[in-house]
Amino acid sequence: MKIINDQSSLPHSKYSIATIGYFDGIHLGHKKILSELISQAKQNNGQSILITFWPHPRNVLNKNTHVELLLSNEEKIKNLESLGVDILYIIEFTLQFSKIDAHSFIETYLVDKLNIDKLILGYNHCFGHKRQGNYLFLKKNKKKYRFDIQEIQKKEISSDLSISSSAIRENIRSGNLLDANKMLGYRYFFKGKVIKGDGIGKKLGYPTANIEPLDTSILIPKNGVYVGEVVIDDKLYGCMINIGIRPTVNGKERRIELHIFHFKSMLYDKIIIIKFIKKMRDERKFINIEELKNQLKKDELESLKLLKNEKIRN
């Protein structure tokens, strides 16, 4: 896959087909669009182009908000390459760029710079100043441009879910990993580095690996206890994950801790992948350490049961 910035133009190709979007998470809706894009490019011996943006548009347009991402740039690029996208065309999203109207965007990028033969859009995608550009806009102005257009309709993606990156973020923020994973088509994950903790977990009989996310822009799920999986040196292990301030031991800062089943080796400074399956309970303050230990035992038994069921189902 070639990665090209927006200062460049593409040489003429026999057939170029493109789509537009940030594609955060590369969820099931995105994959349907990309599948169609890549398939048609191959059928016509041409090239598939994903036109995307950096940084996230909402982080530029509203300085008071910060959109936490579902995938790091590294993982997003790796995922797109594995799917078979030929060209990733990255446009720097600035306040000046955000003022470009839909007509100018089409002429500058789709016609002059990329010289596309066809554009595929998702049913809810908009582009250009004040989101004036969409499938209906293109259809209305079709005679002005020589490229074909196609809309991927909602029913082609899912009959029972309204899938979007925003909906997935809301589910993860609320701890609803089951629905988030259903929309993503995979288990929500991020990479982290194992750092030194204070050893309290070991004293409780549940040693933990303390995790520092590699990308600080990644969305961390709501505080609570989760069952999940962790990839260490390409091997998969079950784990339970605690996210929170640990009020029972008077913790102050938010931490991510894993208790990994059937694993006893040292992990300091290793890069691992944490995958979330399901939230089991909220974080809460226990009366004493003994009550906390009893709850951890219950969490362990529930986690192992869920992991066994997942293994059978998968």
Disulfide bonds with the S-S distance in Angstrom:
none
